[in-house]
Each structure stands twice: as structure tokens, then as C-alpha cells.
Amino acid sequence: MDDYMFQRYVKDCRCVTEATSYLEIYNYTDPSLNCIEEHRFRLDELPDEFQNFLYRRGAFEAPKLKPGVECLGGIRLVLQQNAQQNDTFSPRYISLTHKNYEDMVRALRLPFRAIEGTSVVGPFFWSAFDQDDDDPHLQIIFRKSDVRKKGKTRGWELMLSHSFRTGITTGFAKGTPSSDMVESIKHMKACAEQVMHPLLLPVIILSHDLSGANDQKQRDAREWLRRLEHAVSMRNEINEDESPYFKEEMVDLDQINRDLVECHSQVLWKRPQAYQEILAGMNKSMVDFWDKAAADERYGGQGGEIHKLQRSMLARMDFYHAKLKGIENYAHTTLERLSIQRAALYNIIAQKESKLGLTMAGEQRRLAHAAKRDSTSMKTLSLLGAIFLPASYLASLFSMTFFNFQNGGDGPPTISPDLWIYFVITVPLTAAIVLVWRWWDKRREHKYQEEDTIIELGIDKMEAQIMATMRKRTMSKARTWDSTTNKAQ
């Protein structure tokens, strides 16, 4: 079944080309024969070199040893330490040709199911024994692939197979420049005498992946959080001149909101829970390895160098477990404080929206008053019509006596000498009506201005009361600490 699935997945994969090299480390009973060889494959000049390495032919043939000298163990790796192709760690991509990849997996006894893990997310560790009882191999898959950054995939991959009959570990390792694969291989070469342990390289890679940079990332996130808390809750640990969130005595809420999200993502970087599962898998793999290696004289038995290394690595796993537990608790506290600040920020935004609502209500009130004034202007038109009513009334009244248009038909129309009475009464009456209206209109405008001023003062006062009450109840550091102190006393 595994063989069929392996062939099917290999055929479905696309190929990219990466610079490939090899690494061989052998340890012998005669330490003077110990060797470390690392060179790049010259496939253009020697097309059969890769196959010769896989099957230990030609220049890679096992050396003839003197009588009494034996090979204690070693490691043989195909390396791609600085993978450059954009899709190297994309799902269903391999960084060798189909033939070379299949030959490598079969010749080095690597796990077939590793090809099915090209799409796994996050850190991944798996180990198990193969089905060959005559020459059992402990097979290991350890990889991590991240999302694309600037169009390129990132991560590293390690496939290993350890033979208990020969004590030699074979494998394939690759990583992008952003990984610690180069440094991990250098570290392993410095521990060349201990490569007989198949978990040595995985533990080294894990050690570099869980370096102090992870702790520093959490510290930086907590310091970032303190600045956000100062900007949101108005704490006084940081001077406003040093904070990027205060511009011209105003708080940049948009920047705070963006930084809250970014800080949250930084806290979740290399989440400890995922690596705790990796540690559990490695612990189990170490136990499985030693259960089979303890009775083999090749590994030195109890008290031998490999057993000491086994205990050391188990202790390191316990150390990392305690370290990750501390980071988990630290990150949990940071996330809780971020949640508090996010709630406080939303509270402030709600207050700003309430202020905007009050401002809009005031504007609507003023618009209503303006509409009322417009309606009053319409009344003015009616008033203008009323101005002419007295004249019209008087004209109709005096028309019967002041003018004589008939005059018996014998002469021109005559005008009464008493016509001046009409103007004497009409002009003063009209002027009096206009003056009274003008006085009444100015008085009304003054009243409207007073009402607008009262509205503005009411809005500002209401806003100040809301802000003061909410800050006193939810955001006052002095009140919080005072109440806590009183309860403690």
C-alpha cells in the first residue's frame, strides 16, 4: 500500500531544481579514521554522481578497513541547505527530479509517506519503525513550512532512516535561507562523534528553532503592549513625547487599532502548544530508539556514550517543555491584556461615535431652526401683503368723496382738496407697521442665537460628563489600584 501511494504522489508532484550537496560522517573504532566529507554534486560533469552516492559506488564505496577496525556508525545526507525556488515548500512540489527523488527514498530507506506531508501546516514530527524485521530502520519525518512571504515559500524538511544493523543514519535535509538549516548542519558536524544517535539532528534543528529569539519576540510584544496601554488607558509609565500614538495632543486611534492587531499576531508567533506536541513526539521516538538500542553492543549499552547522549537529550526535552510552558503562560497574560485594551479602545471609539451623534443632533437641531426661520420668512411675505391692506382699505374708503371721475360729463375729473388726509393717515400707519415688524424680527433672531449657544454648551457639557464618568469607572488607574488596596487592607 505504501509503495503504491508513494509512486502516485511522486507522479502528481511538480519538480523544481535546487543546488544539491552531500554530507558523510563516519566514526570508527580507530578514531584516526573518523571523517567528515561535504561536497556539492557536479551533475553537469558527472551525471552518475548522485546515483553513485545513493548506492555507495565508485568514489562513495565503503573503504576497506584494517583487521579489527569497525565502523561504529555515521550519517549520510543529501542536502539542499539554501533552497531558492519560490515553490520549494509548496504543496505537491519536490526539489529533485522524479527519478532522483524516488531512487533516493528507496536507496536510503527513507519513509515513503514523507511525500504525503508536503502540504502539512506548522511544525510536524513523525517517527516509526519500518516493516523490515531483519534490518529494522527507525524512520523520522520532521518538517515545517510557512506561508509565502514576498512570493516565496519558507521552511525546512528532514527525512531520516536509521539502521540498527549498521548504526548509519541516512537522510535528506533541505531548508530555505530563512531557516536554521545551515547553522544546524554546522552544529551537527561539530558533534560528529555523536551522530550515531538518529535524533541528534532533529534535536539540533529544534534547538535552533526554539532559540532565544522566540523569548525576545515575546518581550518585544509585551513592551509594545505597554505603549498601547499607555495610549489607550492613559497610563503614565511612558512619556507622551516618546509615544508614536500622540500627534498634536491627539490620540491616533487608527494606528492604535492596527498595532493591536499586529501585536496580537506577534504574540502568536511560534505558538508553544504546537512545539509541545513536537516534544512529546520526540520523547516517544527517543524511548523507542533506546528500547531497541540498549541491548546492542554497538551503542555501548547502559552508561555508554550514546546512552549519556540519550539522557542529555531527554533532559533537554524537559528543559524545552518547561521553557515553552513559561512562554505559554507569558503569552496568555499578554493576550488577555491585549483583549482588555481592545475592549477599552472600542469603548473610546463608541464614545467618539456618541460625540459625533450628539454633534449631528445639534446640527439637525440648528437645521430645524433654520427651517423654522424660513417658514417665518414666508410669514413675512404675508406681512408685506398685510402692509398694503390699510392703503387698499383707505383707498376704497376715500374713493367715494376724494375723486370725482364723472363730473356730470361736462368737464374733466376733479380731485378733492382734502386728498392730503389720505397720505397723512396712510404713510404713518404703514411706517408704524414696518417698524413694529422689524423690532419683533430682531428680537426673535436674538432669541434663536441664545438657543443655539445653549445647545452648543449642552453638547459639550454632556460629552464631558460622559467621558468623565466612563473614565472614572473603567479606565482610571488610580481608582483601580486604590480599590484594590482598600480591599487588600
C-alpha positions, 0 to 999 in steps of 0.5 A: 500500500505504501509503495503504491501511494508513494509512486502516485504522489511522486507522479502528481508532484511538480519538480523544481531544481535546487543546488544539491550537496552531500554530507558523510560522517563516519566514526570508527573504532580507530578514531584516526579514521573518523571523517567528515566529507561535504561536497556539492554534486557536479551533475553537469560533469558527472551525471552518475554522481548522485546515483553513485552516492545513493548506492555507495559506488565508485568514489562513495564505496565503503573503504576497506578497513584494517583487521579489527577496525569497525565502523561504529556508525555515521550519517549520510545526507543529501542536502539542499541547505539554501533552497531558492525556488519560490515553490520549494515548500509548496504543496505537491512540489519536490526539489529533485527530479522524479527519478532522483527523488524516488531512487533516493527514498528507496536507496536510503530507506527513507519513509515513503509517506514523507511525500504525503506531508508536503502540504502539512501546516506548522511544525510536524514530527513523525517517527516509526519503525519500518516493516523490515524485521531483519534490518529494522530502520527507525524512520523520522519525518520532521518538517515545517513550512510557512506561508509565502512571504514576498512570493516565496515559500519558507521552511525546512524538511528532514527525512531520516532512516536509521539502521540498527544493523549498521548504526548509519543514519541516512537522510535528506535535509533541505531548508530555505535561507530563512531557516536554521538549516545551515547553522544546524548542519554546522552544529551537527558536524561539530558533534560528529562523534555523536551522530550515531544517535538518529535524533541528534539532528532533529534535536539540533534543528529544534534547538535552533528553532526554539532559540532565544529569539522566540523569548525576545519576540515575546518581550518585544510584544509585551513592551509594545503592549505597554505603549498601547496601554499607555495610549489607550488607558492613559497610563503614565509609565511612558512619556507622551513625547516618546509615544508614536500614538500622540500627534498634536495632543491627539490620540491616533486611534487608527494606528492604535487599532492596527498595532493591536492587531499586529501585536496580537499576531506577534504574540502568536508567533511560534505558538508553544502548544504546537512545539509541545506536541513536537516534544512529546513526539520526540520523547516517544521516538527517543524511548523507542530508539533506546528500547531497541538500542540498549541491548546492542553492543554497538551503542555501548549499552547502559552508561555508554556514550550514546546512552549519556547522549540519550539522557542529555537529550531527554533532559533537554526535552524537559528543559524545552517543555518547561521553557515553552510552558513559561512562554505559554503562560507569558503569552496568555497574560499578554493576550488577555491584556491585549483583549482588555485594551481592545475592549477599552479602545472600542469603548473610546471609539463608541464614545467618539461615535456618541460625540459625533451623534450628539454633534449631528443632533445639534446640527439637525437641531440648528437645521430645524431652526433654520427651517423654522426661520424660513417658514417665518420668512414666508410669514413675512411675505404675508406681512408685506401683503398685510402692509398694503391692506390699510392703503387698499382699505383707505383707498376704497374708503376715500374713493367715494368723496376724494375723486370725482371721475364723472363730473356730470360729463361736462368737464374733466375729473376733479380731485378733492382738496382734502386728498392730503388726509389720505397720505397723512393717515396712510404713510404713518400707519404703514411706517408704524407697521414696518417698524413694529415688524422689524423690532419683533424680527430682531428680537426673535433672531436674538432669541434663536442665537441664545438657543443655539449657544445653549445647545452648543454648551449642552453638547459639550457639557454632556460629552464631558460628563460622559467621558468623565464618568466612563473614565472614572469607572473603567479606565482610571488607574488610580481608582483601580489600584486604590480599590484594590488596596482598600480591599487588600487592607 
